């Protein structure tokens, strides 16, 4: 009986692995959603920005703060998201010395 339960357990595990490898464990993105994301990414942001060359010691947040009088004008998530939109998805962690990037400008409220 013990061997039979081990055999059934192995069958269940094998079936789960087969299902995972053939269908995947994450939900699939439908074609219409893919097209919507592509269309969204092709449109140029209309927000004002300033293009700045990154110097030694600069970070995205320090540059944004210097552009706006020493204080970060938006919350952290918004600033990072706007920076990535303006720079084709470049992460603030991956900016490079000497490269020019677009930094969003925020209006005073």
C-alpha positions in Angstrom: 0.0 0.0 0.0 2.9 2.3 0.8 4.4 1.8 -2.6 1.0 2.5 -4.2 0.7 5.9 -2.4 4.3 6.9 -3.4 3.4 6.0 -7.0 0.2 8.1 -7.0 2.1 11.0 -5.4 4.8 10.8 -8.2 2.0 10.7 -10.9 0.4 13.9 -9.4 3.7 15.7 -9.2 4.6 14.7 -12.8 1.2 15.8 -14.0 1.6 19.2 -12.2 5.1 19.7 -13.8 3.8 18.8 -17.2 1.0 21.3 -16.9 3.3 24.0 -15.7 5.8 23.5 -18.5 3.1 23.3 -21.3 0.6 25.9 -20.1 2.7 27.9 -17.7 1.8 28.9 -14.1 1.4 32.6 -14.8 -1.7 34.0 -16.6 -1.2 34.7 -20.3 -1.5 38.2 -21.7 -4.1 38.4 -24.4 -3.2 39.8 -27.8 -5.4 42.9 -27.4 -3.6 43.7 -24.2 -0.2 43.4 -25.9 -1.3 45.7 -28.7 -2.6 48.3 -26.2 0.7 48.2 -24.3 2.7 48.6 -27.6 0.5 51.6 -28.7 0.9 53.2 -25.2 4.7 52.8 -25.4 5.0 54.3 -28.8 3.2 57.6 -27.9 5.6 60.3 -26.8 5.0 61.8 -23.4 3.6 65.3 -23.6 4.9 66.3 -20.2 7.6 69.0 -20.1 11.2 67.7 -19.5 14.8 68.9 -19.5 17.6 66.8 -21.0 20.6 66.7 -18.7 24.0 64.9 -18.9 24.7 62.7 -15.9 27.8 63.7 -13.9 29.7 61.8 -11.2 27.6 61.4 -8.1 24.3 62.3 -9.8 21.2 60.2 -9.2 17.8 60.7 -10.8 16.4 62.0 -7.5 19.3 64.4 -6.9 18.9 65.8 -10.4 15.1 66.2 -10.0 15.6 67.9 -6.7 18.2 70.3 -8.1 15.8 71.1 -11.0 13.1 72.1 -8.6 14.9 74.2 -6.0 16.3 71.4 -3.8 13.0 69.5 -3.1 11.6 66.5 -4.8 8.4 67.9 -6.5 6.5 64.6 -6.7 6.3 61.4 -4.7 9.0 58.8 -5.4 6.9 56.4 -7.4 5.6 59.2 -9.7 9.1 60.6 -10.3 10.6 57.2 -11.1 7.6 56.3 -13.4 7.8 59.6 -15.3 11.6 59.3 -15.7 11.2 55.8 -17.1 8.4 56.9 -19.5 10.6 59.8 -20.9 13.6 57.5 -21.3 12.1 54.4 -23.0 12.0 52.3 -19.8 15.5 53.0 -18.5 15.6 52.3 -14.8 17.0 55.0 -12.5 19.4 52.4 -11.2 20.9 52.0 -14.6 21.8 55.6 -15.6 25.3 56.0 -16.9 27.9 58.7 -16.4 28.1 61.0 -19.4 24.8 59.9 -20.9 22.0 62.4 -21.5 18.6 61.7 -20.1 15.2 63.4 -20.0 14.1 64.5 -16.6 10.4 65.5 -16.0 9.6 69.0 -15.0 6.8 69.6 -12.6 4.7 72.7 -12.2 4.4 74.4 -8.8 1.1 73.8 -7.2 
